[in-house]
Amino acid sequence: MNHFELHGGELFCEDVSLSALAEAVGTPVYVYSTATLERHYAVLRDALVAEGIRGEHGGDPLLAFAVKANSNVAVLKTLAKLGAGADTVSEGEIRRALAAGVPPEKIVFSGVGKTADEIAFALKVGVSEINVESEPEMELASRVARSLGARALVAIRVNPDVSAGGHAKISTGKADNKFGVSLSEAERLYAKAANDAGLKPVGVTCHIGSQITDLAPMAEAFAKMRGLVERLRGEGLAVERLDLGGGLGVPYFNQPTPPTPADYARMIARTMGGLDVAYSFEPGRMIAANAGVLLARVLHVHERPEGRKFAVLDAAMNDLIRPAMYDAYHEIVAVKPRPGAPVVYDVVGPICETGDTFTRERALSPLEAGDLVAFLSAGAYGAVMSSEYNSRLLAPEVLVKGADYAVIRPRPTYEDMLAKEATAPWL
Ligand SMILES: *Cc1c(COP(=O)(O)O)cnc(C)c1O
């Protein structure tokens, strides 16, 4: 459920008219709903708690929001106020989480290629754990920690070798991709870490992919993780934490209906069978995707002699790259739908690349130049992946709460854009 709905024939975000907002802020623009972010967080937390999935000291499980899905500090702050942690993959993301008020003990540092500087930074600010993905990385964490006179709390990221995920580019849990170590490697590394003066292994973690709409591969992976925890404990090793990653899919309208958070929580309770460990999760998409839209204006509609109709927007692949990169489907709705039979359009941006096509042959309510359209489910992996390709300004971001809104990332000016570059002394 989300808070983008038609009121009196016009699309609103909560109590804010999207046409009024577009007038005031301009297009293209990302618009996020506070109520939707809050709702998605609460629904997941409550579903897990209801199934007895607990965190440290018997409290709520840690929901470390995957910052890469939406890294705007105001979005992170909205979630942090509810108790969310942050799953981060770079020093920049750790800094964003801290700026949003996420306490360091709720920040997880993930990622396959952390640098020594990044690990040192994470240790200095006191993140809750470093999720190490390989033996060389674990050794690096140990060296950096010892040089600081510290002990790095690490969790071993396991690649449980199952197939899942909505697209080959977002599947991460097969043995042939770059993420994590095998179950047997994890056992060896865990024991090794326990004997390393620079490390303290606190748990194990997995994340098998994104936009997963079938619980079976997750259950398969989680059962393997449970077995791993039991084997490690059998060897006398302490395992305090189990991080089950993110990856639950969201409805993108054309896709299989994803399981609900309640289904997900029930599956976990069943698979874990009472395993006593502090659980944590790294949800990204399921919290943020349907909490945001990209608003764009139709520049013009042109029709080829053979009949194909193109709706050319002022938004392009640099603003929302998911369709070009993952063949992703976004529902597109007119902000003020015109009456009349649906018309079939190719919806495209102005960039000189065939890939700058949001959709082909989509039936939409009739569009005219100047109309506004909204790309739904654009709150995750939207603004974070935008670029200035074609020297287009980054689309601003707006956060709505009830009848109020705030510009949480202003549209830069062309002067801002040019000021970021320097010329070479010989020019
Ligand atoms: C991307 C990622 C997530 C979040 O995935 P979603 O599909 O957005 O929930 C969580 N953990 C790790 C390690 C990731 O790389």
Ligand as a Chemical Component Dictionary entry (heavy atoms), coordinates in Angstrom:
data_LIG
# 
_chem_comp.id                   LIG 
_chem_comp.type                 NON-POLYMER 
_chem_comp.pdbx_formal_charge   0 
_chem_comp.three_letter_code    LIG 
# 
loop_
_chem_comp_atom.comp_id 
_chem_comp_atom.atom_id 
_chem_comp_atom.alt_atom_id 
_chem_comp_atom.type_symbol 
_chem_comp_atom.charge 
_chem_comp_atom.model_Cartn_x 
_chem_comp_atom.model_Cartn_y 
_chem_comp_atom.model_Cartn_z 
_chem_comp_atom.pdbx_ordinal 
LIG C1 C1 C 0 21.355 -4.274 -2.265 1  
LIG C2 C2 C 0 21.548 -4.942 -0.979 2  
LIG C3 C3 C 0 20.486 -5.000 -0.064 3  
LIG C4 C4 C 0 19.115 -4.450 -0.353 4  
LIG O1 O1 O 0 18.440 -5.147 -1.333 5  
LIG P1 P1 P 0 16.890 -4.840 -1.627 6  
LIG O2 O2 O 0 16.546 -5.734 -2.731 7  
LIG O3 O3 O 0 16.799 -3.406 -1.985 8  
LIG O4 O4 O 0 16.134 -5.143 -0.375 9  
LIG C5 C5 C 0 20.735 -5.598 1.153  10 
LIG N1 N1 N 0 21.954 -6.120 1.456  11 
LIG C6 C6 C 0 22.992 -6.079 0.604  12 
LIG C7 C7 C 0 24.301 -6.662 1.012  13 
LIG C8 C8 C 0 22.822 -5.493 -0.635 14 
LIG O5 O5 O 0 23.848 -5.468 -1.492 15 
# 
loop_
_chem_comp_bond.comp_id 
_chem_comp_bond.atom_id_1 
_chem_comp_bond.atom_id_2 
_chem_comp_bond.value_order 
_chem_comp_bond.pdbx_ordinal 
LIG C1 C2 SING 1  
LIG C2 C3 SING 2  
LIG C2 C8 DOUB 3  
LIG C3 C4 SING 4  
LIG C3 C5 DOUB 5  
LIG C4 O1 SING 6  
LIG O1 P1 SING 7  
LIG P1 O2 DOUB 8  
LIG P1 O3 SING 9  
LIG P1 O4 SING 10 
LIG C5 N1 SING 11 
LIG N1 C6 DOUB 12 
LIG C6 C7 SING 13 
LIG C6 C8 SING 14 
LIG C8 O5 SING 15 
# 
